[in-house]
Amino acid sequence: MNVGKVSKRVEQVFPFYVMDIMEKAKALEEQGENVVHMEVGEPDFPTPEPILKAAQGFLEKGDVHYTKAQGLPALRKKIARYYRDEYNVDLSPERIFITPGASGALTVALASLIDAGDEVLTCDPGYPCNNNIVTLFGGQPTSINVGEEHGFQLTGQLIAQAWSKATRGVMMASPSNPTGATVNFDQLQNIVQTITEREGFLISDEIYHGLVYGQRAISALEISDDVFVLNSFSKFFGMTGWRLGWLVVPEYAISAANRLMQNLYISAPTPSQYAALAAFDEDTRVILNQRRDEFEQRRDRLYEGLESLGFVMMAKPQGAFYIYADCRLFTDDSYAFALELLEKAGVATTPGKDFGSSEPARYLRFAYTTSIERIEEGLKRIKTFLAERGS
Amino acid sequence: MNVGKVSKRVEQVFPFYVMDIMEKAKALEEQGENVVHMEVGEPDFPTPEPILKAAQGFLEKGDVHYTKAQGLPALRKKIARYYRDEYNVDLSPERIFITPGASGALTVALASLIDAGDEVLTCDPGYPCNNNIVTLFGGQPTSINVGEEHGFQLTGQLIAQAWSKATRGVMMASPSNPTGATVNFDQLQNIVQTITEREGFLISDEIYHGLVYGQRAISALEISDDVFVLNSFSKFFGMTGWRLGWLVVPEYAISAANRLMQNLYISAPTPSQYAALAAFDEDTRVILNQRRDEFEQRRDRLYEGLESLGFVMMAKPQGAFYIYADCRLFTDDSYAFALELLEKAGVATTPGKDFGSSEPARYLRFAYTTSIERIEEGLKRIKTFLAERGS
């Protein structure tokens, strides 16, 4: 009964190529094949026991009503305290919004900031939803090539070069998805300063904080109060399916973020918010630190393994749970290579073209969201595959 | 570090006036006052026991991971079957998306359909987020006055009169918020036909289905496959805080909705989806039907009570849990009157101006989301207040 056409807006939102890989992997498994999954950007661990218990305790009462649009005051207080403890940052809970995943935080931040035609600088390679959500709100994402020569991270200089009259701000992530690359304090300070001089905004995606190895992650809030910071209970806190994240906004955006929360979400899911009250407890932290150590071991094993197989490796990534491996010695089309790896070796990975358009065909993203045993098995399979392939 | 300004977009998103009422009510309660809450658009009942149990059973395993972006296949199958049982509509689960509340369904539907400058016809009075979300996506909401003379519902004729060159489609709700007014089959068919002739879209908000008294609610899917239908687990199923709803889309929008779900939400909350698997069980239905009967009794008591106090009443609303009462005999400013009612009588209501701009100052919305005893108490307080006020 209507024109039968979707919006032009949504036609610019591209599907994730990894979905093809996942579907094919599922089909193989239904035929009885065994697949090593290194395509999934989701920790394999269950929800930590104390968080589960907090949820179960809350559900016993059965009163699962809306919370305030901004989120439970008790949870916002705990997050504020977390910033004090982890980053030595003094943060008012009034600036913290509990969102449905970091996805919700991203949406609220962008809707607060951009108007039609506004340009937003993003990173390539980077999280694909960034560009898509900018597009959904009528903005113009312009990707900065932050390839190998830049250590896969943004710099003030790159921002200065890319800045145009239409530019309103910058989105970045440290650690980055898909590379795990991080910025240090001086680099982040330089980024913030470059943006400040141009009166732009910074949206700093810090969802992989906590999963950083052998160093400490720097929050943009250590450098300025006037930044938007996204974080999530999904990655370090192991709560993916609960769909819970948070957004820190500058003072001037509190009212806007509140109105957006009311209109777009009413509130974040209540059981998840009560569950997350236990996320900062000491016994939870013990579990989370063990998991972080496990991730670090996996990273070391996978990095070493891929290197010895002939992948061209970037510097060892300091965070997240990804290795972005250059497969140029095997192929000039990493998407075709990913399909081949899946079909012939039973190893699922994510092709580079999910993360941008600057040389994506050279790269595969391996996620170490599976056990050391499965990583070993995966490496063995790739070795056999490469030997038979004779490349 | 930035221009310190929010987007023009978000400046057009207005706060809900009821938030002022709720804040003032909270302040009164903190001073020890007792407030009768008739402002809240949320059922007062706890989550039905079988739904809670399903959630608890799921959480025992602890594996709370993402679901498919479209939602659990088992839940989508149950919803499809619900359409067969309740509406005699044959619906493929492929057309059903599980969303974070009906808010998520609304966002996905509008982002799928409108581009900048597209006009969308909405109802006044109506759900305020409709206009706001259209605005957020750069669309132009144009409200149709569906006041008392139209029985507070849309008609094909009103649509035909309002249609302009820029119009892309129509949003409506039956039962309506804030009035509870419904459309019957012929009226809905007429609406659909009028839109079809103009090659527009219809977004039919059916979140109050199930809460309809003495008749059956008609779904737009009974009339056409080419409509967007929103529904929710919040109202009839009593699951507000779980943030779960669904969206039915026409075939042509399946791919778009999928991409939007991936980018905007990843997936709806997993514990809520598993909980909702029990929402269609027979033992849940027994509880839900009892609650619906309780709502019907409350409606009757409140309607009668307000009428006897001198409010000018519309025809008795057939659904939802609201009465939209005309207080023109007491005031020409219902917002000021709502504040007075709260401060002097301890009764919280929602002022008409939250629902549009056509004569909002005449109306107050009373929600019967509180017990018969509290409704009686509220009516008594209003009576005393009016007597003392001498109006």
Interface residues (C-beta under 8 A of the other chain):
Chain A: M1 N2 V3 G4 K5 V6 S7 K8 R9 V10 E11 V13 F14 P15 F16 M19 E42 P46 T47 E49 L52 A55 Q56 L59 K61 G62 D63 V64 H65 Y66 T67 P100 G101 S103 G104 T107 A111 S112 L113 I114 D115 A116 D118 P128 C129 N132 I133 L136 F137 G138 G169 V192 I195 T196 E199 G200 F201 L202 S224 D226 V227 M239 T240 G241 W242 R243 P250 Y252 A253 S255 A256 N258 R259 L260 Q262 N263 L264 Y265 I266 S267 A268 P269 T270 P271 S272
Chain B: M1 N2 V3 G4 K5 V6 S7 K8 R9 V10 E11 V13 F14 P15 F16 M19 E42 P46 T47 E49 L52 A55 Q56 L59 K61 G62 D63 V64 H65 Y66 T67 P100 G101 S103 G104 T107 A111 S112 L113 I114 D115 A116 D118 P128 C129 N132 I133 L136 F137 G138 G169 V192 I195 T196 E199 G200 F201 L202 S224 D226 V227 M239 T240 G241 W242 R243 P250 Y252 A253 S255 A256 N258 R259 L260 Q262 N263 L264 Y265 I266 S267 A268 P269 T270 P271 S272
